[in-house]
């Protein structure tokens, strides 16, 4: 059963602007297989849906869902669960809580471990995603001291994490055709 979504704090319907991912920030250089990216995207979308459903679309849960869905779509731009959830929210539909592969605490532990492995693998994309995984792990389960500690070390060493690269990625630049100089006829 689907119901109209109302933001808890305001009592009125809210406006959901779906995260726009034209092309993933992450290329084949990312140290994750496509199937792994798809699995993480699905589990992140299930987590976001459950948080929104449990809070009856409280504004804080919608803000968190926006970041989580954007990350899921960066991992897998055509992920079914993330696209469906984003569409439902854009139509004002409260998602139903569903069972996922992991509890929030289990997903947080998994993301912490995977984030740490990505950081050790090195490479710009791996390190970039590692920071987001580790911070999300701490936010998902603030009782997980290892996740909180790793997240806080990142914050101290690198500053606060800027989600705009995930939630508002730059538009791909249109290919500009090279200018062709007009042919000049030689004078006789």
N, C-alpha and C positions, 0 to 999 in steps of 0.2 A: 504494500500500500504506500502510495506517495502522497505527501501533503505539501501545501504551499509553504514556502520557506519565509519565516519572519525572523528578523534579527531580534534577539532577546532584549538587548538594551533599549532599542527604540520602539519596539512593538510593531513596526511597519515592515513592509517588504524591503529587502535590500537590493542593491544593484551589484551584480557579480560581473566583473569583466574578466573573461577567460584569459589565462596566460597565453600569450602568442609565441609559439615556437615554430619558426619557419624552417630552420635547420639547427640541429643540435650543436651546442658549443663543443661537444666532445666528438672526436674523430676516432679513427681506428687506432690512434696512438694511445688511447685510454686503455689501461691495463685490465679491461673487463671484456669478457665474451659478450656477444649480442644477447644470448639467452640469459646471462646473468643480469645484464642491464634491464632486460624485459621483466625479469623476476623482481628486481628491486623496485622498478617503476610500479608494478602491480601492487606490491606490498605497501609502498608509500601511499598509493591512491586509496587502498583499503583503510589504512590508518587514518588518512585525512577524512574519508567519508564517515568513519566511526566517531571521530572527534566532533565533527559537525553535528551528526545525529545525536550523540550523547548530550551535547550542550544546547540542543534545540537551536542551532545556528547563532550562538552568541558571537558577537563581533570578534572577540579574540580568537575563537575557533576558525572563523572565516579568514582572518589574516594569516593564521598558521596554515590553513588549508591552501591558500593561494601560493605560499612559498613551497609547500610540499608538492602540490600538483605541478608547479613550474619545474621543480627539480625532477619529478617523475618524467615529465615531457622532454626535459633536456636529455635524460638517459635514454628514453625511447619515445620519439615524437609521435608514433602511431599506437601507443599503448592503449588498449581497449578500455581498461578500467579508468585510467586518468581522463581520457577523452569523454567517456560517458558521464563521469562525475562532474567534470567541468561544464558539460552541456546541461545536465540536470540543475546545477546551481545557477547557471545563466538564465534558466527558465523559472527560477524560484521554487524548485522542487527540493524538499528535504530528503536527503538520501537515507535509506534504511541502513541500520547497523548490520554488517555482515561478518561472518567469521573469516578470518584470514589464516595464513600459514603461521603467523606469530602473534603473540600478545605484544602490546606496546613495549614492555620490558624486554622481551625476547628480540624484537626487531631492533631496539636500541643497542643491545649487546652485539648483535650481528653487524650493525652499521658501525659501531665503534671499532670492532675488530677489522672490518673491511677497510675502514678509513685509515687505520694504522698501517695495514698492508699496502694500501695505495701510496701512502706517504713514503714508506720504505722503498717502494719500487722506483720512486723518483720520476722525473719528467713533469713538465708544467701542468698538463691535464690531470695527471694522477694526484699531484699535490693540491690542485685547485679543488677537485671533487672530495678529496680527503678532508679538507677543512669543513665542508658542508656536511658530510656524513658525521663527523665527530661532533659538531655543534648540534645537529639534529638529535643525535644519540643522547646528549646531555639534556636537551629540551624534552624529549620523549620520556625520559626516566631520570628526573633530577635526584633520585635516591641512589643512582648508580654512581658511586664516588669516582670510579675510574674514568667514566665518560665526562663527568663534570670537571675533574682535574685536567684531563686532556684538553677539553674545550677552553678552560681558563688559561692553561699554558699557551694555547694558540692566541687567545685574546691578548695576553700580556706580551707575547713575542711579536705578533703581527698586527695588533689592533683589532677593533671590532670587525666582524665579518660583514661585508657589503653584499646584500642579496640582489642588488640591482643587476649584476651580471647574469643571474639566473632568471629573475622575474621580468627584467626589461632588457633582453639581449639586443645588441645593435642590429638594425635591419641589414640584410645582406646588400652590399653595394651592387648596383646594376653594372653589368659589364659595359664599359664604354668602348665604342668602336674607335679605333685609331683614326685620327683625321688624315684624310688623303689630300695631299696637295694637288691643286689643279695642274694639269699638264700645261706647260708653257711651250708654245711652238717657237723654235729657234728662228731668229730673223735671218733672211737671206743675205 
